[in-house]
Amino acid sequence: MALGTGLCLFSDLPTFSQEFASAVILQDDKKGEKRRSLQSVLTELEAEYHVHLNYESKVIENKYVPAQPSRRSGKNLEAQLHRLLQPLSLKFKQVSGDYYIIYPEGEKKSIEKIEAAKGEDNTSGRDTSEDIFYPMQSVNNMLRQTLNQSQVNALAISGQVSDDNGNGLPGVTVLVKGTTNGTTTDAEGKYTLNAPDGNGTLVFSFIGYVTEEVPINNRSAINVSLVPDIKALNEVVVIGYGQQKKADLTSSIAVVSSEDMARAPVASFQQAIQGLSPGVSVEMGKAAPGNGAKVRIRGVGSVNNTDPLYVIDGVPVGGPGSTNMNDIESIQILKDAAACAIYGSRGANGVVLITTKRGKKGELKISGFTSYGVQQPWKKLDLLNNQEYALIMNEAATNAGLKPPARVMDILNDSTGRYGPGTDWQDAVFRTAPIQEHNLSFSGGTDLMNFNVSGGYFNQEGILINTNFSKYYLRINTDFKRGKFKFGESLGLNYSRKRNPIVSGGREILEHMVKQTSAVPIYDPANIPGGFGGAEAIDDQDAENPVLVSSRTIDLDHAFGLLGNVYGEYEIIKGLRLRANIAGLYSLCIIYWTLVDLHEKHNRDGDKFTLISGKHT
């Protein structure tokens, strides 16, 4: 039997010990004397002297010794080993305390191989089952020996981490690259660490400083000086009081860039920031196209309105409106009371600062963006056909002692096949719907002025029939500079159109879809007016035809928005500026609710109907 050098723990060691104890092989030699396997004798010696004898399995394979007690009075272990091994051209060596290795005479490679195995935990995954034999009863002791050996091979490293001025940096993370072995520096920037060997690399990282990687090169003392990350520290963050370097921030502010938001084509920037800022949750209400999302900053703090305050280019507004995501440069989310203090009680639920893109000095830059995709229900239910539906309904009514609906009996007794497989209302109501967006912008500037002009179009068809959302937007941002004077404006125009899902009889379309029976057809030429199928008394239910409900009523929202901001700024001294803003917000929402007359004298072209009368509210 050959066992590997991998460190395996066995919970039932007595059983394995018994197995080895029973591995005593007796054999007659030419003189008729009884002989035992060398393996069994060595196992007994281990137990008697409490030592660990290690050897390659092939070294003792097919080797036998006289069948006599392995221990003679007055002889120690080494004498016993010498007596047993010398006739077999084998030698032994004590490598530590109670550890011995057995190897063939004149073969030093076996020694090196066994000694190397002690310091390894076989993490390479190599199969070593044929290399070295370890008796089972010493597995636990071997594990302890291996751990001790690893600690002996570990390299103790110490040093100090300082800044560019030579001051110690506390809290710096020191990590052995590629492992979880690490520590942090103390108040004086000092650290101590045990590395597995001297060939690795130490990684020093600290917020606001450039991460350093230093090879160990068998050194026991490594001192490092970290360089400040100027780019990160000088990053400017927009706050309620103006702008501030990121390094000087003391309040809780999250920053979301335009690159982060450009991950997917969505209708609103609230959907775009979902999952990009800790402590900020974005909840979608109804999934109809054009429906806004709810932004919650650090949870819900009131039983009343919990929406944050939105500030676009310095103008506080009640909501984000139809701000185009492609026009947004960055978003700063002010979370705590200190950051929101300037806005008073309006900022109690947090503040979302939106900064739109402005032109930069340079040649005219033309940028375009377009995207197109499709949406569809991620899963549909498996439904019964008419015959299966009738059987189930009849069985249910019978078990309940009730009379099944007349329609059920008609289907069961139908011999003409006029009912067919039935209507899958999911296919009738759901569809594969496109979503697209197109944007074009022009920007540029000189030392005296800059500009950014952009416009675009967004359209989303709903996966529910007769629902959609579209919007058009235009933004003009300009800045002019004359000496210490600077003035400019921000102007945003938008128009949106949304067709909403219809509610009829207190039920939404999806509820009608779920409750409608498959025996009712979508269209029925005999049903005047309109030619739509519908539930009858024999169906014993009152759900409406969802296709009819969504087709005969049009509920449209038209929204117009204008947000303008004109500012003037004078630099009194360097770092001190006086700024005045004049802003205006205008919005208009018109709701069109139109009922389509489905009188029989009007023609039906597919799902399109002639508009006879309507009312605007």
Number of C-alpha atoms within 10 A of each C-alpha: 10 16 16 19 22 21 17 13 11 13 8 8 15 12 13 15 16 12 12 18 14 10 16 17 14 15 16 12 11 7 6 8 11 16 18 19 20 21 22 18 23 20 21 16 18 17 12 12 11 12 17 23 21 21 22 23 18 13 16 20 13 9 14 21 21 18 18 11 8 18 16 11 5 6 9 11 16 13 12 15 19 13 13 20 20 13 10 16 11 18 18 20 13 13 11 9 8 12 15 17 19 21 22 20 13 10 11 10 11 19 20 10 14 20 15 10 18 21 17 16 16 15 8 8 8 10 11 15 14 14 18 22 22 20 21 21 20 17 17 15 11 20 17 11 16 18 15 14 14 17 16 12 15 15 19 18 17 15 16 21 26 21 15 11 9 11 13 20 20 18 19 25 18 22 20 22 16 10 9 8 13 18 17 21 21 16 12 14 20 19 23 19 20 18 24 17 16 18 12 15 17 20 17 25 18 18 13 16 18 16 15 15 16 15 15 19 11 14 13 16 12 16 13 18 17 21 15 16 14 12 11 15 15 13 11 14 19 21 22 19 12 8 10 15 14 16 14 11 12 9 14 13 20 17 16 17 15 19 11 13 23 14 10 10 19 20 26 18 22 19 19 20 21 17 11 15 15 10 13 19 19 16 14 15 10 10 12 20 23 25 15 20 19 16 23 18 25 14 12 13 13 10 6 7 9 17 21 22 24 22 20 22 19 19 18 18 14 13 14 18 17 23 23 26 19 22 25 20 16 20 23 21 26 27 23 18 17 12 21 26 17 13 16 9 12 17 21 20 25 27 27 28 23 23 18 21 22 20 20 18 14 12 10 15 13 13 11 13 11 13 12 12 11 13 14 13 12 5 6 9 7 8 13 15 16 20 19 14 18 22 15 13 17 19 13 14 14 12 10 10 9 11 13 19 17 12 18 22 16 13 21 15 10 13 9 8 9 9 18 13 14 18 20 21 23 17 9 14 17 17 16 13 18 16 21 18 19 16 20 16 19 16 23 19 20 14 11 12 18 21 23 24 20 22 21 21 19 21 23 25 24 26 21 24 19 20 22 23 22 21 22 19 21 21 23 21 22 20 21 17 17 11 8 11 15 17 18 18 19 22 18 21 20 22 19 20 20 23 23 22 23 20 17 15 10 8 13 15 22 18 14 21 21 13 15 22 25 22 24 23 17 19 15 13 10 10 12 13 13 21 18 18 20 21 17 13 10 13 18 14 13 15 20 23 23 26 21 19 18 22 17 18 20 20 19 20 16 16 18 19 18 18 21 20 19 17 16 17 16 17 14 11 9 6 6 9 12 11 13 10 14 11 16 12 14 10 13 10 13 13 15 16 16 18 16 16 17 21 14 12 9 14 13 13 8 6 10 10 17 13 13 12 9 14 8 10 8
